[in-house]
Amino acid sequence: MTESDSKLFGLLGKDIGYSFSRNYFSNKFRAENLQHEYVNFDLENLSTLKSLLKRDDIYGMNVTIPYKQEVIPFLDEIDPVAKAIGAVNTIVFKDNKRLGYNTDHIGFQNTLLNYLKPHHDKALVLGTGGASKAVCYVLEQLKIQVRKVSRSEGPDRKAYHQLSAKDYKEHSLLINCTPLGTHPNINAYPPIDYEKISKKHLLYDLIYNPEVTAFMKMGKAKGAGVVNGYQMLVDQAEASWNLWMD
């Protein structure tokens, strides 16, 4: 691909007018003196995805909530890491094939390692969607024990109301992989017991808008370390860029 080529890139998701990706990549294209365009493919459902993926003017896509898992059957090939995670957030259109990758794990690991302390050896992962799958993959690679938490219990997860004082004490790393607290619903937060949070805890919120979420505020009030998802987004975006431009 030469600089004179004009290619179309985009973000696949639902209700994504707020998205980070469009501004980030549009600015990056301008900075790199590339004539590419980045748009939102905001789909109510995936009924039109098949025809969208057949377009010959699209070179790459990012995938966000709620389609990181649902998009997989529509792709021609899945990278082994994305397959292991069970979610795709980057699609490369190459040689008439749609190739699925996951760069969320790169962004999450890069950021987490800047804050991780030796006692953060067990984690509560809040939410079970596509982003949480990448988070769990990274934690398992780092030998951090994972307990998944969701609104309802399951064979591999606890419901929020089932968390005990021991769970909070032993799991000093809490990661919010839900959309609770995202703008404009900034007063929402995962229904954990914030009274059990201490200065030994690290609360990592994958949300980046607002910059300080209700989840983070309530953790900070208890002396916990907090971090949002902005740098994770930047790092995963850069990894997507590298795949597209390879």
DAHUJO-V274140 format. One record per pair of residues at least 24 apart in sequence whose ideal C-beta (glycine too) atoms are under 6 Angstrom apart, sorted by the first residue. I is the first residue (numbers start at 0). GAP is how many residues later the second one is. Records with the same first field share a line. If there is no record, write none. Layout:
# DAHUJO-V274140
I=GAP  GAP
This chain:
# DAHUJO-V274140
5=29
6=29  52
7=29  49  50
8=29  50  51
9=29  31  51
10=29  51
11=29  49  51  55
12=51  52
13=52
15=24  26
19=213
20=41
23=213
45=24
48=25
52=45
57=35
58=34
59=32  184
60=30
61=28  178
62=25  26
67=62
68=61
74=25
84=48  49  52
85=47
86=43  46
89=150  153
91=151
100=142
101=32
102=133  136  137
103=30  132
104=29  32  33
105=129  130  133
106=125  128  129
107=27  30  124
108=29
109=125
110=120  121
114=87  112
118=53
119=52  53  82
121=48  49
122=48  50
123=25  47  50
124=50
125=50  51  52  64
126=50  51
130=46  75
131=45
134=40  42
159=31
167=28
171=28  29
172=29
173=29
174=29
175=29  39
176=29
180=26  32  33  34
181=25
182=26  27
185=24
186=27
188=25  26
193=24
196=25  27
198=24
207=25
